[in-house]
């Protein structure tokens, strides 16, 4: 995955428009922008949890601890743990040549725990 490349996401139930991921040493930074232009930035540690604050999942600012790992050479796994709520969101991102496949799951929910794949293409 190229450093800081932006992927435009196909229509999805979360109204996410783009995702980009940047890496340095033992940290990653993920930027998600919604169709309404709301920007959420998450700091993720490799083998450690890093703190972020984001308007994600809920319409108010949440404290989120995040980490990442490479689960395969072409697959990135992001874990977003909501500190004040019981949510753990896991994003599995499969990197292909000019696109990615984003799989999303959550540990507890009133509805489904896994969601439809989201395809992203390089901008």
N, C-alpha and C positions, 0 to 999 in steps of 0.2 A: 504494500500500500504506500503510495507516494506520500511524502510528508506534506500535510496541509492541503492535499487535493480535496476539492469540493465535489460532492456527488449530489445530483438532483434526484430527488426521490419521486417515484410514481405516486399517484393518488393513494392515500392510506387513511385508515380510520383515526389516526392520531393527528391528522392535519400537519404532518411534518413535511417541510419543503426541501431542506438540504441538510446534509451532514458532512462535516470535515473533521479529520483527526490529524493532530500534529504530535510528533514524538521528540523527546530529548532525554538522554540518559535513562533514568528510571521513572520517567513521568510521561503521561500522554494528556493531551487536552482535546476534548471532543466538543464541537460546537454544533448544536442543533438549532435550526431556524424553522419556525412554523410558517404556515401559509399567511398568517396575519402579521408576519414580520417579527414575532417575539423571538428573542435570542437567548438560548441557555448554553452556558459554558460549564463543562465539568472537568475538574482536574482529577486524574486517575493515577494511582501509584502502581508500579510494577512490584508485586510482592508486598505492598503496603497500602494502607487506606489513606486517601487524601480528602480533605474537606472542600465542599463546594456549597453554594447557595443557589437555588434555581426555582423558577416557577414551572415545575414539571409535575404532571399528574394531578396536581391540585392548583386552584387559582390563587395560592398564596406562597410566599417564599418558604422553601423547605431546606433544612440542613441535610446534606447528602454526603455520605462517605463513599468513595469510589475507588475501585482497583481494576487492573487489567492484566491479562495474560495471553500469550499465544497458545491456543489449544492445538494448533497444527501450524504448519509453515504458512498456510494461506488463510488461517482462521483466527480471528481475534475475539476474545471473550471479555466483555465489560460487565462489571457488577456495580450496581447503584443501590446502596443501602440507605433507606430513609431513616434518619436518627429518631425522629419523634412519631413515626408511624410504623406499622408492622410490614412495610413493603420492602421487598428486594426484587429489583428489576434486573434481569440478565439479558444482555444483547449479544448474540452470536453473529459476527460479521464475516462472511466468506468473501474473500477478495479474488476477483477474476480479472481478466486483462483490462477491460475498460469499464467495469461495473462491479457492483457488490450486491450481495444478498443479505439483508438484515432480518434476523429472526429475533423475536422479542417474546419473553415470558416473564410472568410475575408469580411470586410465591403464594399470595392470597388475593382473591378477587370475588366480587359478587357474580361475575360472569366467567368467561373463559380464562384459563391460566396461560394459554399459548395463543398467539395471534398469527394472522396471515403474514407470509413473507413479504418484505418490501424490497423492491428492486431499485437500486440507485445507479445512475450513469454519470460518468465524468462530465463536468460542466464544460 
